[in-house]
Amino acid sequence: MGASYAQYRQRWQVLFPTPYSFIIFIVYMALFINQGIMVTASQQADNSYRYNTVTVVLLTEVTKLVSLCHHLPEGVILGLYMVPALLYCLYNNLAFVNLAAFDPTTYFMLLQLRVVVTGIVFQLVFKKQLSRRQWVSLIILTVGCVIKQLSTTRRKLGVGDKPETGTEAGVLSNLSSVYTLLILVQIFCSCLAGVYNEKLLKDTGVEVPIMVQNIFMYIDSILCGVAVLAFRGEMQSAFTRFALSLVWKRSVVMVIINNAAVGIVTSLFLKNLNSILKTFASALELVFIAILSWIIFSIPIDLWTATAIALVTYATFMYAQSPVVNRGRLDEVEQGRPSDVELGEPLTKQQLSES
């Protein structure tokens, strides 16, 4: 029993190098759970939005920037953050569109396909090969996502939607819909932005304090948001007194504040942990999203959903037995340098050797 406990403790230390790492992990999940529920709660009866969603995304970035205004930007890495900023801008705007098309559990379940995509991008960017156990856990997680999508089609057909060509045609129609395509675009944006951001935090821009890097990200994100408004021809209409009155509602303001917190916590997550573990944290949200959606929105948990959640949970447990460790250039740079923020203090070589 002693050896078993020692092995369990070693795995825990590798997975969460410091107590702060576990806190960041929990806060990250909690904020993303709130995001899905708050956005859904801000919808009208027909799942549409009275307010301008692009304005909300833009104000979210402004909120992040204002919260960090006491940090002074420095360096020449600002331009590099335009890539993840553009990807996150597209991701955030697609989140509103897709949450209007899918219920929260389905939306978050489909997003878990990003685990496999993140694994592939992670290997290419950091030149780290994932083990067989890690890939098996990713595949099991993907199977859980597919089962949930089939569950959604089954529930829709049961309500009274009867496709002329049968159930199989209904499944294919659902999977090939424009909203499924938008979900896939959102997934690729999330994966590329996350891994690229981790590369900047741990390698290319490792010498720059994390909160300064966040400022670079938010400045570029604001520029992207303004560009989206200009492209849609909404620069004037988005900031009229009536449009802003729709945004200045408690439910919408809470969405903005929560999304701003998500952005800051995500940077701490990527600096202290890694993109692979971030996707598993997102997968664990499914358990809580399903329960909360049932309680708040009366969205039923059928056998298919329960099976999918079980697979996601098992895949996460399997991954925890052999987690990915990615330090980048943190060790060589952080010697003799204080941590950027007390909450996000990275692990040290000594802690790695002990694990």
C-alpha positions as CSV (number, residue, x, y, z in Angstrom):
1,M,0.0,0.0,0.0
2,G,2.9,2.3,0.8
3,A,4.4,1.9,-2.7
4,S,1.0,2.4,-4.3
5,Y,0.5,5.6,-2.4
6,A,4.0,6.8,-3.3
7,Q,3.4,6.2,-7.0
8,Y,0.1,8.0,-6.8
9,R,1.7,11.0,-5.1
10,Q,4.5,11.0,-7.8
11,R,1.9,11.1,-10.6
12,W,0.0,13.8,-8.8
13,Q,3.2,15.9,-8.5
14,V,3.9,15.5,-12.2
15,L,0.4,16.4,-13.2
16,F,0.2,19.4,-10.7
17,P,3.7,20.5,-9.9
18,T,2.6,23.0,-7.3
19,P,-0.5,23.7,-5.2
20,Y,-1.1,26.7,-7.3
21,S,-1.2,24.5,-10.4
22,F,-4.2,22.6,-9.1
23,I,-6.0,25.8,-8.1
24,I,-5.5,27.1,-11.6
25,F,-6.9,23.8,-13.0
26,I,-10.1,24.0,-10.9
27,V,-10.6,27.8,-11.5
28,Y,-10.2,27.2,-15.2
29,M,-12.9,24.6,-15.3
30,A,-15.2,26.6,-13.1
31,L,-15.0,29.7,-15.3
32,F,-15.6,27.7,-18.5
33,I,-18.6,26.0,-17.0
34,N,-20.0,29.5,-16.0
35,Q,-19.3,30.7,-19.6
36,G,-21.5,28.1,-21.2
37,I,-24.3,28.6,-18.7
38,M,-24.2,32.4,-18.7
39,V,-24.2,32.7,-22.5
40,T,-27.2,30.3,-22.7
41,A,-29.0,32.2,-20.0
42,S,-28.5,35.5,-21.9
43,Q,-30.3,34.1,-24.9
44,Q,-33.9,34.9,-25.9
45,A,-36.6,32.2,-26.1
46,D,-35.6,31.4,-29.7
47,N,-31.9,31.0,-28.8
48,S,-31.0,34.3,-30.4
49,Y,-29.2,37.3,-28.8
50,R,-30.7,40.8,-28.5
51,Y,-27.3,42.3,-28.0
52,N,-24.4,42.5,-30.5
53,T,-22.2,39.5,-29.7
54,V,-19.1,41.0,-31.5
55,T,-19.4,44.0,-29.2
56,V,-19.5,41.7,-26.2
57,V,-16.3,40.0,-27.4
58,L,-14.6,43.4,-27.9
59,L,-15.6,44.7,-24.5
60,T,-14.3,41.4,-23.0
61,E,-10.9,42.2,-24.4
62,V,-11.1,45.8,-23.2
63,T,-12.0,44.5,-19.7
64,K,-8.9,42.2,-19.7
65,L,-6.7,45.1,-20.8
66,V,-8.0,47.5,-18.2
67,S,-7.5,44.9,-15.5
68,L,-3.8,44.7,-16.4
69,C,-3.2,48.4,-17.2
70,H,-0.7,48.8,-14.3
71,H,1.7,46.6,-16.3
72,L,3.8,48.5,-18.9
73,P,4.3,46.8,-22.3
74,E,7.8,46.1,-23.4
75,G,9.7,44.2,-26.1
76,V,8.9,43.5,-29.7
77,I,6.8,40.4,-29.3
78,L,3.5,42.3,-29.8
79,G,3.3,41.4,-33.5
80,L,3.7,37.7,-32.8
81,Y,0.5,37.7,-30.7
82,M,-1.6,38.8,-33.6
83,V,-1.8,35.1,-34.7
84,P,-3.4,33.8,-31.5
85,A,-5.4,37.0,-31.1
86,L,-7.0,36.5,-34.5
87,L,-7.7,32.9,-33.8
88,Y,-9.2,33.6,-30.4
89,C,-11.3,36.4,-31.9
90,L,-12.8,34.0,-34.4
91,Y,-13.2,31.4,-31.6
92,N,-15.0,33.7,-29.3
93,N,-17.4,34.9,-31.9
94,L,-18.2,31.4,-33.1
95,A,-18.9,30.4,-29.5
96,F,-22.0,32.6,-29.5
97,V,-23.2,31.3,-32.9
98,N,-22.7,27.6,-31.9
99,L,-24.2,28.0,-28.4
100,A,-27.3,29.3,-30.1
101,A,-27.4,26.2,-32.3
102,F,-26.5,23.5,-29.7
103,D,-27.5,22.9,-26.1
104,P,-24.6,23.5,-23.6
105,T,-23.8,19.8,-23.1
106,T,-23.7,19.0,-26.8
107,Y,-21.6,22.1,-27.5
108,F,-19.0,21.3,-24.9
109,M,-19.0,17.6,-25.9
110,L,-18.3,18.4,-29.5
111,L,-15.6,20.8,-28.5
112,Q,-13.7,17.9,-27.0
113,L,-12.7,16.8,-30.5
114,R,-10.0,19.5,-30.0
115,V,-8.1,17.1,-27.7
116,V,-7.0,14.9,-30.7
117,V,-6.3,18.0,-32.8
118,T,-4.3,19.6,-30.0
119,G,-2.3,16.4,-29.6
120,I,-1.3,16.5,-33.2
121,V,-0.5,20.3,-33.2
122,F,1.4,19.9,-29.9
123,Q,3.7,17.2,-31.4
124,L,4.4,19.4,-34.4
125,V,5.1,22.6,-32.5
126,F,7.1,21.3,-29.5
127,K,8.5,18.2,-31.3
128,K,7.3,15.9,-28.5
129,Q,5.9,12.5,-29.3
130,L,2.9,11.4,-27.2
131,S,3.0,7.9,-25.7
132,R,0.7,5.1,-26.8
133,R,-1.3,5.4,-23.5
134,Q,-1.7,9.1,-24.1
135,W,-3.0,8.6,-27.6
136,V,-5.4,5.8,-26.5
137,S,-6.9,8.2,-23.9
138,L,-7.4,10.8,-26.6
139,I,-9.1,8.3,-28.9
140,I,-11.4,7.1,-26.1
141,L,-12.3,10.8,-25.5
142,T,-13.1,11.2,-29.1
143,V,-15.4,8.2,-29.1
144,G,-17.3,9.8,-26.2
145,C,-17.8,12.9,-28.3
146,V,-19.2,10.9,-31.2
147,I,-21.6,9.1,-28.9
148,K,-22.9,12.4,-27.6
149,Q,-23.5,13.7,-31.1
150,L,-25.4,10.6,-32.0
151,S,-27.4,11.0,-28.8
152,T,-28.4,14.5,-29.9
153,T,-29.7,13.3,-33.2
154,R,-31.6,10.5,-31.5
155,R,-33.3,12.9,-29.1
156,K,-34.3,15.3,-32.0
157,L,-35.8,12.4,-34.0
158,G,-37.8,11.4,-30.9
159,V,-39.4,14.8,-30.6
160,G,-41.1,14.4,-34.0
161,D,-38.6,15.3,-36.6
162,K,-38.8,12.4,-39.1
163,P,-36.4,12.5,-42.0
164,E,-37.7,11.0,-45.2
165,T,-34.7,8.8,-45.7
166,G,-34.5,7.3,-42.3
167,T,-32.5,7.6,-39.1
168,E,-29.1,7.1,-40.8
169,A,-29.9,10.0,-43.1
170,G,-30.8,12.1,-40.1
171,V,-27.5,11.4,-38.5
172,L,-25.5,12.2,-41.6
173,S,-27.5,15.4,-42.1
174,N,-26.8,16.5,-38.5
175,L,-23.1,15.8,-38.8
176,S,-22.8,17.6,-42.1
177,S,-24.8,20.7,-41.1
178,V,-23.3,24.1,-41.3
179,Y,-23.2,24.4,-37.6
180,T,-21.1,21.3,-37.3
181,L,-18.7,22.9,-39.8
182,L,-18.6,26.0,-37.6
183,I,-17.8,23.8,-34.6
184,L,-14.9,22.3,-36.4
185,V,-13.6,25.7,-37.4
186,Q,-13.9,26.8,-33.7
187,I,-12.0,23.7,-32.6
188,F,-9.1,24.3,-35.0
189,C,-8.9,28.0,-33.9
190,S,-8.8,26.8,-30.2
191,C,-6.1,24.3,-30.8
192,L,-3.8,26.4,-33.0
193,A,-4.2,29.4,-30.7
194,G,-3.6,27.5,-27.5
195,V,-0.5,25.7,-28.6
196,Y,0.9,28.8,-30.3
197,N,0.3,30.8,-27.1
198,E,2.0,28.2,-25.0
199,K,5.0,28.3,-27.4
200,L,5.2,32.1,-26.9
201,L,4.9,31.8,-23.1
202,K,7.4,29.0,-22.7
203,D,9.8,29.5,-25.5
204,T,9.8,32.5,-27.9
205,G,8.7,35.1,-25.4
206,V,9.7,33.4,-22.2
207,E,11.8,36.4,-21.1
208,V,8.8,38.7,-21.1
209,P,6.6,38.6,-17.9
210,I,3.3,36.8,-18.4
211,M,1.0,39.8,-17.7
212,V,2.9,41.9,-20.2
213,Q,2.4,39.1,-22.8
214,N,-1.3,39.2,-21.8
215,I,-1.4,42.9,-22.6
216,F,0.1,42.2,-26.1
217,M,-2.6,39.6,-26.6
218,Y,-5.5,41.8,-25.6
219,I,-4.3,44.8,-27.7
220,D,-4.2,42.6,-30.7
221,S,-7.5,41.0,-29.8
222,I,-9.1,44.5,-29.6
223,L,-7.8,45.3,-33.0
224,C,-9.2,42.1,-34.4
225,G,-12.6,42.8,-32.7
226,V,-12.7,46.3,-34.3
227,A,-11.9,44.7,-37.7
228,V,-14.8,42.2,-37.3
229,L,-17.2,45.1,-36.6
230,A,-15.9,47.0,-39.6
231,F,-16.2,44.0,-41.8
232,R,-19.8,43.5,-40.8
233,G,-20.6,47.2,-41.2
234,E,-21.6,47.6,-37.5
235,M,-19.0,50.1,-36.3
236,Q,-21.7,52.8,-35.7
237,S,-24.7,50.6,-34.9
238,A,-22.8,48.6,-32.3
239,F,-22.1,51.6,-30.1
240,T,-25.4,53.5,-30.3
241,R,-27.2,54.2,-27.0
242,F,-29.8,51.5,-27.6
243,A,-27.1,48.9,-28.6
244,L,-25.1,49.6,-25.5
245,S,-28.2,49.5,-23.3
246,L,-28.7,45.9,-24.5
247,V,-25.2,45.0,-23.5
248,W,-25.4,46.9,-20.2
249,K,-27.6,44.2,-18.6
250,R,-26.6,42.1,-15.7
251,S,-26.6,38.8,-17.6
252,V,-24.5,40.2,-20.4
253,V,-22.1,42.0,-18.1
254,M,-21.5,38.8,-16.2
255,V,-20.7,37.1,-19.5
256,I,-18.1,39.8,-20.2
257,I,-16.5,39.6,-16.8
258,N,-16.4,35.8,-16.8
259,N,-14.9,35.7,-20.3
260,A,-12.2,38.2,-19.2
261,A,-11.3,36.0,-16.2
262,V,-11.2,33.0,-18.5
263,G,-8.6,34.7,-20.7
264,I,-6.3,35.6,-17.8
265,V,-6.6,32.2,-16.1
266,T,-5.9,30.4,-19.5
267,S,-2.6,32.2,-19.8
268,L,-1.6,31.1,-16.3
269,F,-2.7,27.5,-17.2
270,L,-0.6,27.4,-20.3
271,K,2.4,28.9,-18.5
272,N,2.3,26.5,-15.5
273,L,0.8,23.4,-17.1
274,N,0.3,22.7,-20.9
275,S,-2.2,22.6,-23.8
276,I,-2.9,18.8,-23.5
277,L,-3.9,19.0,-19.9
278,K,-6.0,22.1,-20.7
279,T,-8.1,20.1,-23.2
280,F,-8.7,17.4,-20.5
281,A,-9.8,20.1,-18.1
282,S,-12.3,21.1,-20.7
283,A,-13.4,17.5,-21.1
284,L,-14.1,17.2,-17.3
285,E,-16.4,20.2,-17.6
286,L,-18.9,17.9,-19.4
287,V,-19.8,16.1,-16.2
288,F,-20.7,19.4,-14.5
289,I,-22.3,20.9,-17.6
290,A,-24.6,17.9,-18.0
291,I,-25.7,18.1,-14.4
292,L,-26.1,21.8,-14.3
293,S,-27.9,21.9,-17.7
294,W,-30.4,19.3,-16.3
295,I,-31.0,21.4,-13.2
296,I,-31.1,24.8,-14.8
297,F,-32.4,24.2,-18.3
298,S,-34.2,20.8,-17.8
299,I,-32.0,19.3,-20.6
300,P,-32.3,15.5,-19.9
301,I,-29.4,13.2,-19.4
302,D,-30.1,10.1,-21.4
303,L,-28.2,6.8,-21.5
304,W,-26.1,7.9,-24.4
305,T,-25.0,11.0,-22.6
306,A,-24.2,9.1,-19.5
307,T,-22.1,6.6,-21.5
308,A,-20.2,9.5,-23.2
309,I,-19.5,11.1,-19.9
310,A,-18.2,7.8,-18.5
311,L,-15.9,7.5,-21.4
312,V,-14.6,11.0,-21.0
313,T,-14.0,10.4,-17.3
314,Y,-12.1,7.1,-18.0
315,A,-10.0,8.7,-20.7
316,T,-9.0,11.5,-18.3
317,F,-8.1,8.9,-15.6
318,M,-6.0,7.0,-18.1
319,Y,-4.1,10.2,-19.2
320,A,-3.5,11.1,-15.5
321,Q,-1.4,7.9,-15.2
322,S,1.1,9.2,-17.8
323,P,0.7,13.0,-18.2
324,V,2.7,15.2,-20.6
325,V,5.3,17.4,-19.1
326,N,6.4,20.4,-21.1
327,R,8.7,23.0,-19.6
328,G,10.0,24.7,-22.8
329,R,12.8,27.2,-21.9
330,L,11.3,28.0,-18.5
331,D,14.0,26.3,-16.4
332,E,17.0,28.0,-18.1
333,V,15.4,31.4,-18.0
334,E,13.8,31.3,-14.5
335,Q,17.1,30.6,-12.6
336,G,17.6,33.6,-10.4
337,R,14.4,35.3,-11.7
338,P,11.3,35.9,-9.5
339,S,8.0,34.5,-10.7
340,D,5.8,36.8,-12.8
341,V,2.8,36.4,-10.5
342,E,2.5,34.7,-7.2
343,L,-0.5,32.7,-8.3
344,G,1.2,31.3,-11.4
345,E,4.6,30.4,-10.0
346,P,6.1,27.8,-12.3
347,L,7.6,24.5,-11.0
348,T,11.3,24.2,-10.5
349,K,13.9,21.6,-11.5
350,Q,14.0,20.4,-8.0
351,Q,10.3,19.7,-8.0
352,L,10.6,17.9,-11.3
353,S,13.4,15.7,-10.0
354,E,11.3,14.8,-6.9
355,S,8.4,13.7,-9.0
